[in-house]
Amino acid sequence: MTMLTRQDILRGLRAIDDMARAAGVVVDLSIYGGAALALVFDLRHATKDVDAVVNGSPDFLRQAARHVAAAEGWPEDWLNDGVKGFTSRQEQMELMADFDHTAEGGLRIYTPTPEYLFAMKCMAMRQEGLEGSHDVSDIEALADVAQIESAEDALALVESFYPSARIPAKVRFGVEEIMGRVVARRAAARAGSRSG
């Protein structure tokens, strides 16, 4: 399985940016998941693909992504929109500073705030439960970045992005269990620093 590092992802995106500039096309791309964790939060070393949603010029982006895949020897779906089902109507996105597009063309990249990515990760929690997926470690790390203090705060945050009726019971239980670990880890760290 091909794993894409932060440098790989940036190289692929810069190639698309160059193609968009040459074609005079502006492409708005929102990046989520492991790629956002690697690009913005430095919480992942690599990811198997780039979860993204394009606004404007989808045909151009598909062709450009295929071109990059062929040039790099990556899977054709290295850039895909499988994340669409987990996006919120209340999105909180930020423009990524590294891409200085112009009105004449280029790539504008948006990434989620840590709070929004935390909520998305909770909603996308894998069926295999709390073991055997990156989701748990990602959620724990994002809880620290977003400074979420408790399970109640975490669930309130998820509900600020997704209607309560859409949040499955497994997500609620998972969040409570994960935040229990986070709170216990922080308490142990505080106790350790006091005794040290």
CORGIWO-V961263 format. One record per residue. N is the residue number from 1. RES is the residue in one letter. PSI is psi in whole degrees, -180 to 180 (999 if undefined). OMEGA is omega in whole degrees, -180 to 180 (999 if undefined). BURIAL is # if it has 24 or more other C-alpha atoms within 12 Angstrom, else .. Layout:
BEGIN
n: <N;N>
res: <RES;RES>
psi: <PSI;PSI>
omega: <OMEGA;OMEGA>
burial: <BURIAL;BURIAL>
END
This chain:
BEGIN
n: <1;2;3;4;5;6;7;8;9;10;11;12;13;14;15;16;17;18;19;20;21;22;23;24;25;26;27;28;29;30;31;32;33;34;35;36;37;38;39;40;41;42;43;44;45;46;47;48;49;50;51;52;53;54;55;56;57;58;59;60;61;62;63;64;65;66;67;68;69;70;71;72;73;74;75;76;77;78;79;80;81;82;83;84;85;86;87;88;89;90;91;92;93;94;95;96;97;98;99;100;101;102;103;104;105;106;107;108;109;110;111;112;113;114;115;116;117;118;119;120;121;122;123;124;125;126;127;128;129;130;131;132;133;134;135;136;137;138;139;140;141;142;143;144;145;146;147;148;149;150;151;152;153;154;155;156;157;158;159;160;161;162;163;164;165;166;167;168;169;170;171;172;173;174;175;176;177;178;179;180;181;182;183;184;185;186;187;188;189;190;191;192;193;194;195;196>
res: <M;T;M;L;T;R;Q;D;I;L;R;G;L;R;A;I;D;D;M;A;R;A;A;G;V;V;V;D;L;S;I;Y;G;G;A;A;L;A;L;V;F;D;L;R;H;A;T;K;D;V;D;A;V;V;N;G;S;P;D;F;L;R;Q;A;A;R;H;V;A;A;A;E;G;W;P;E;D;W;L;N;D;G;V;K;G;F;T;S;R;Q;E;Q;M;E;L;M;A;D;F;D;H;T;A;E;G;G;L;R;I;Y;T;P;T;P;E;Y;L;F;A;M;K;C;M;A;M;R;Q;E;G;L;E;G;S;H;D;V;S;D;I;E;A;L;A;D;V;A;Q;I;E;S;A;E;D;A;L;A;L;V;E;S;F;Y;P;S;A;R;I;P;A;K;V;R;F;G;V;E;E;I;M;G;R;V;V;A;R;R;A;A;A;R;A;G;S;R;S;G>
psi: <132;130;132;123;173;-43;-41;-49;-47;-40;-45;-43;-37;-35;-42;-41;-46;-44;-40;-42;-45;-33;-7;34;134;126;122;121;123;126;134;-171;-147;-34;-42;-39;-37;-44;-43;-42;-6;38;-5;144;-30;161;156;-20;176;112;120;155;129;141;109;135;46;-36;-43;-45;-42;-46;-44;-42;-38;-40;-45;-44;-45;-43;-35;-13;30;162;149;-27;28;-30;113;165;31;-14;-9;-39;-12;1;156;151;-21;39;144;103;152;143;131;124;-27;-12;105;71;164;168;-23;-16;162;-178;126;122;131;141;153;153;160;-34;-44;-42;-36;-50;-43;-45;-39;-45;-30;6;127;151;-29;4;-154;-11;152;16;160;-18;-44;-50;-34;-45;-44;-45;-42;-31;-38;-47;-43;-2;50;127;-27;169;-38;-46;-41;-47;-37;-37;-46;-43;-20;-18;-29;139;139;-39;-20;-9;112;155;-38;-32;-44;-47;-43;-45;-43;-44;-45;-46;-30;-43;-44;-48;-43;-41;-43;-41;-42;-40;-42;-44;-41;-41;-29;-38;-18;999>
omega: <178;174;-178;176;176;180;178;-177;180;179;179;-180;179;177;177;178;179;180;-180;178;-179;-178;-178;-177;173;179;174;-176;176;-176;-175;169;-177;180;177;178;180;-173;-169;-170;-180;-179;178;177;-177;178;-176;180;179;177;-175;174;-178;171;-179;176;180;-180;178;-177;179;180;-179;-180;177;179;178;-180;-180;-178;-175;-175;180;174;-178;-178;180;176;-175;-176;179;-177;-174;-178;-177;180;-177;174;-179;-175;170;-177;178;179;-179;-171;-173;-177;-175;179;172;179;-178;180;179;-175;171;-176;177;178;-177;170;179;-180;-179;180;175;-179;178;-179;177;-179;-177;-177;-174;180;-177;173;-171;177;171;174;178;-171;-175;-179;177;-179;179;-179;-180;175;178;-178;-178;179;178;-169;-173;176;180;179;-179;-179;177;178;178;-179;177;179;-175;177;-177;-178;-179;-175;-177;179;-179;178;180;180;180;180;179;-179;-179;-179;173;177;-178;-179;179;179;-180;179;179;180;179;179;179;-178;177;-177;-174;999>
burial: <.;.;.;#;#;#;.;#;#;#;.;#;#;#;#;#;#;#;#;#;#;.;.;.;#;#;#;#;#;#;#;#;#;#;#;#;#;#;#;#;#;.;#;#;.;#;#;#;#;#;#;#;#;#;.;.;.;.;.;#;#;#;.;#;#;#;#;#;#;.;.;.;.;#;.;.;#;#;#;#;#;.;#;.;.;#;#;#;.;.;#;.;#;#;.;#;.;.;#;.;#;.;.;.;#;#;#;#;#;#;#;#;#;#;#;#;#;#;#;#;#;#;#;#;#;.;.;.;.;#;.;.;.;#;#;#;#;#;#;#;#;#;#;#;.;#;.;#;#;#;#;.;#;#;#;#;#;#;#;.;#;#;.;.;.;.;#;.;.;.;#;#;.;#;#;#;#;#;#;.;#;#;#;.;.;.;.;.;.;.;.;.;.;.;.;.>
END
